[in-house]
């Protein structure tokens, strides 16, 4: 018994820690799914008026319906879209019927379409407010002179297009722009790897128990020998 006491203790302790980590990740998964469900509910909710006082934490993803005119000038943000490749997210200025100027993310166009004229004039637009966090430590600095942006920096874009620092991500425009595909906000870009982490911890616990079993078996065989 003394010979297998150490592997029993180490095996139980290690497996317990790994199982606890897996269970914790499952709890995190339930928490993240709840948050994603809340965000999806907000995204699909009824349109609200453009806010006068801006509160990004409370108004993120808020649906809006705008009528007014979209202007020709566009800022081009370099992106890569799955199954489509490299291209541009186009951010333009939008003048509402009551005279407010805001930013509108029209959507995606292929990388070779940068010089294609953009649709302008009166439109009805459905979309969501957003404060994107595109910039990381490895993101290059924007090059406004070449109209090449690497992040949707709302403050700099608003200054460039003389708008309020308020961005609407278009979900639908009427009439549509034939050269631009809307990229509505959704939860697909929000990381949710907790299930993968949980499975990893549970598999490690199984391997740990297997190795503990082998250790005990060898210890008993050694005793018999």
N, C-alpha and C positions, 0 to 999 in steps of 0.2 A: 504493500500500500504506500509506503514511504516513497518508493521509486516513481510512482505515478502521481504523487501529490502535487509536485511542481508543475507538470504539464496540465493537470486538471485545473489548478488555480490560474495559470497563465492563459489556458484555453478559454476558461469561463470569463475571465476578466477581459481579454481581447475581444471575444465574440460579443460580450455585453456592450462594450463601447461601440463596436461597429454596428450592432443592431440599434443602439440608441441613436447613432448618427443617421441611420437609414430612416428611423421613425421620425426624427426631427425634420428631415428633408420632406417626408410625406406631409407633415404638418405645415411646412413652408409652402408645399405645393397647394394645399387647400387654401392657404392664405392668399397666394398669388392668383389662383383661379378666381377667388372672390373679388380681388381688385380688378382683374381683367373683365369680369362680368359687369362690375360697376361702370368701368370705362365704356364698354360696349353699349350699355344702357344709355349713358350720357350721349355718346356719338349718335345714336339712333333716335334721340329724343326730339321733341318739337322745337322748331327754330325760335330763337330769342333775338331781341333787338341787339344791335351792336352796343357794347357797354360804353358808358361815358367815363367811368372810373375803372381803370384796368387793374385786375387782380388775377395774375396768371395761375396761382394755385387753385382758385375757385372757378375760373372760367376756361381752363384748359379743356379742349374738345367740345366746348359749347357750340351747338348747332346754330347757324344763322342763315337767313335768306336775304340776299341783297338784290336790289334793282338799281341800275345806274349805267355807267359807261366804263368799259375797260380800255385802257390806253395802250398805244402801240409799243412803247418802250418796254423791254424785258431785261431782267438780270438773269444770267445763265449759271446755274449751279451744277457742277460736274458730278454725276452720280453713275452708279452701275445698278441695273435692274435685272433681277433673275429672269432668265429665258429671253431677255431682250438685249442685254449687253450695255455698253456705255452709252450715255446720253446726257441730257440736260433737264433739270427741273427749272421751269421758267417762272420767275416772280415778276409780276407787273403791278402797276398802280391802278386802282379802281376808284372812281368817283361816284359816290352814292347819290341818289336823287335829292338828298338833303344837303349835299355839298361836302360830305366828309371824304377824305382821301385815305385809303388804307391799302395795304399790300395784299395781293392775291397770288397764291401759288397755283398757277394754271394746271400744272402736271408735267408729263414727260414727253420729250421729243428726241429722236435718235441723234447721235453725236454729229452726223453730217448734215443736220437740218438747222444749224445755228443761224444761217442767213435767210431762212424762209420767213417771209413776212407773217406777222401775227395778226389774228383777227382783232378788230377793234370795234368800238361803238357800243350801242345799247345792248345790254344783256341782263338776264335774270340768273342769279348765281345762288346755288345751294352749297354750303360747305360747313367747315368747323374752324373755330379759333384754335390756334396752336402756337406754342412757344417751343420750337424744336431745339434739341440739344445735339447738333451735328458735329460740333468741334471736339476733337480729342487732342492729346499731346502730340500726335503725329500728323494732324491736319495742317496742310500748307496754308499760308496766309492768302487771303483773297487778292485778286488782281483786278480791281475795278477798271483800270485803264484799258485792259484787254477784255473787259466784261467776262472774266472767268472767275467764278466764285467756287469755293470748296466747302462752304458752310453757309447756312441761312442765318446770317447774323442780322437780326431784325433791326437793331439800331442803325447799323451802317447802311442797310438796304433802304430803310425809311428815309435816311438822309439823302441817299443817292436819288431816290424817286420823289422826294419831297412829300412824304405821306406821314400819317401817324404811325408810331411803332406798334402796329397791330396787323397780324398776319392771319388771313383766312385761307385754309386749304380747300380748294374747289373739289366738290364731289360731282357736281353736274353744272354745266352752263348751257343756257338756251338763248340764242342759237349756239351750238358747239363750235369749237375751233377744230377744223378737220386735221390739222397737223399736230395737235397736242392731245395726249391721252391723260385724263384726270387721274391723279393718284390720291384718292381719299385717305383720310386718317383711319387707321385701324389698330388693332393690338398685335399685329404680326411682328412688328419690330421690337416689342417689349420682351426681353429675355425671360424665359420660363424653363429652366433646365433642372428643376428640382426633382422631377421623376427620374431623369437620367442619373442624377447624383444618388438618389435613394436606391435605385437598382444596383449601382456600383457598390455602395456600402453593404447592401444585403449580400451581394455576390462575394465580397471580401470576407464577410462574416462566415459564409458557407465554406470558403477556402480555408479560413482560419480554423474552423471546426474540423475540417478534413485533415489538415496538417496536424492538429492536436491529436486526432484519432490515430494517425500514423505514428506519431511520437509515442503515444501510450502503448501501441501495439509493439513497437520495437523495444520499448522498455520492458514490457512483460516477457517478450521472447528472450531478451538478454538475461532476465532473471531466471527463466526456465533453463537456459543454457548453462 
